[in-house]
Amino acid sequence: MFELNSVPKAKENYKATQNACKLCSPLGASVAFKGFKGCVPLIHGSQGCATYIRRYLISHYKEPIDIASSNFTEDATIFGGDENFKLAVLNIINQYKPEIIGIASTCLSETIGDDVSLFVHSFLEKHPEIDTDFVMASTPSYQGTHIDGFHEAVSGVVKSYAKKGLPQEHVNLFPGFVSTEDLRLLKEIMADFSLEDIMMPDYSESLDNPVWDTYHRIPEGGTSKEDVVKSGSAKASIEFGTILNRGKLSGRVKSNKLSRTGAQFLKNEMDVPLVNMPMPIGIIQTDAFFEELKNLSGNEIPEKYTKQRGRLVDAYVDAHKYTFGKKAVVYGEEDFVVAMAAFLDEIGIELALVATGGESGMLKEEIKKYCPENKDKVVVREGYDFESIREWSLENKPDILIGHSKGYYIARELNIPIVRVGFPVHDRVGGQRIKHLGYSGTQELFDKVVNALIEHKQSNSPVGYKYM
């Protein structure tokens, strides 16, 4: 007789992902492509991929964002997307007149084996009058997250245009996937050190525009091709992030020599010195960034930043009693959570859980390196989804969540505060303008964290009070 308990148990290594703590690779590539002047992203795959990406980006940046698609049908899936690709390219050129078409592949086009380079070659043979450039990024989501796609696109642009030359005085800055306000802040900092910079990518205007009198098919702003050409003769490159997309891929560990990022390519192929560091969030990491700028420029740190640092130290002292010993869950993309965790470790918050949807195999090591106060207590989880974060949080009762909007339902269920940082922020206005970097960005983050803890305590107090 058949019994229920006779059903074979699922294998221990089986894993289903619900509500993943990551986004798709072509989304990251689309953001990066929008940071180059005159570039229109083209998603080579189904219409649904491009629609999903547009929806996510518009909700966060609150701007009209065009993402083109080759719009696969059943026929294209079976016979290949060559004709769809060529039609999409013609439509983009006729309507947008772009300088660059940034092509991001998808799971579908990669799985059926579409040779996009061959498609481009065939298209240009048939249309020799076309002077639009094409840059390709291999971005199937089954081999990475949105951050992999972001770095893949930046690397593709650098490899397409950079030219080796005699070292000059400008500095390449590879900030990673940060906010538009962070990009503007970095440009201000570089100018204050009298350093000419080439930001790659720079979407501070193209994804956060002033109000327009008339609609612009391609928003202004972005790093120009001419500047990318010059990146091969820079004095140095500064790259934020210590994990980037150098971790595990299909069971193999990526080598730094493979030039997985644009900055690594410039170092390996054009001898541009590379300074690699975590995102400058918190005093310690911002100090390290400013020390590098001091060395590169030969100038002392401007007084305004010395004062910003002093005010931040004073704020740490003032509010230490509210942060010390509180337990936080931090989640997001890997390099961002490393920097955010280092900041929280610095202000006395206990890192209860650091979680990411990425699977580099490097996160635990980096957290221990940059979080000395919590290195023996923190729980680090890669490849985590939000249901796993929820279950862990229900059992371990953290005091606060630090991450983007998708974790809100967990904070609501646990009745704890959430501080929204990173990408995406869909349930608040101004997500694209959250400042994270430098002393001033850290000051704003610190105030948000402390005030979230105070507000929660105040709202849940049986006795109302008006003073801290």
Secondary structure as GFF3:
##gff-version 3
##sequence-region A 1 468
A	DSSP	three_ten_helix	4	6	.	.	.	ID=ss1
A	DSSP	alpha_helix	25	33	.	.	.	ID=ss2
A	DSSP	beta_strand	39	44	.	.	.	ID=ss3
A	DSSP	alpha_helix	47	61	.	.	.	ID=ss4
A	DSSP	beta_strand	68	69	.	.	.	ID=ss5
A	DSSP	alpha_helix	74	79	.	.	.	ID=ss6
A	DSSP	alpha_helix	82	96	.	.	.	ID=ss7
A	DSSP	beta_strand	100	105	.	.	.	ID=ss8
A	DSSP	alpha_helix	107	111	.	.	.	ID=ss9
A	DSSP	alpha_helix	116	126	.	.	.	ID=ss10
A	DSSP	beta_strand	133	137	.	.	.	ID=ss11
A	DSSP	three_ten_helix	141	143	.	.	.	ID=ss12
A	DSSP	alpha_helix	146	161	.	.	.	ID=ss13
A	DSSP	beta_strand	171	174	.	.	.	ID=ss14
A	DSSP	alpha_helix	180	192	.	.	.	ID=ss15
A	DSSP	beta_strand	197	199	.	.	.	ID=ss16
A	DSSP	alpha_helix	225	230	.	.	.	ID=ss17
A	DSSP	three_ten_helix	231	233	.	.	.	ID=ss18
A	DSSP	beta_strand	236	240	.	.	.	ID=ss19
A	DSSP	beta_strand	248	249	.	.	.	ID=ss20
A	DSSP	beta_strand	252	253	.	.	.	ID=ss21
A	DSSP	three_ten_helix	256	258	.	.	.	ID=ss22
A	DSSP	alpha_helix	262	270	.	.	.	ID=ss23
A	DSSP	beta_strand	274	277	.	.	.	ID=ss24
A	DSSP	alpha_helix	283	297	.	.	.	ID=ss25
A	DSSP	alpha_helix	303	323	.	.	.	ID=ss26
A	DSSP	beta_strand	327	331	.	.	.	ID=ss27
A	DSSP	alpha_helix	334	346	.	.	.	ID=ss28
A	DSSP	beta_strand	350	355	.	.	.	ID=ss29
A	DSSP	alpha_helix	363	370	.	.	.	ID=ss30
A	DSSP	beta_strand	379	381	.	.	.	ID=ss31
A	DSSP	alpha_helix	386	396	.	.	.	ID=ss32
A	DSSP	beta_strand	400	403	.	.	.	ID=ss33
A	DSSP	three_ten_helix	405	407	.	.	.	ID=ss34
A	DSSP	alpha_helix	408	414	.	.	.	ID=ss35
A	DSSP	beta_strand	418	420	.	.	.	ID=ss36
A	DSSP	three_ten_helix	431	433	.	.	.	ID=ss37
A	DSSP	alpha_helix	438	459	.	.	.	ID=ss38
###
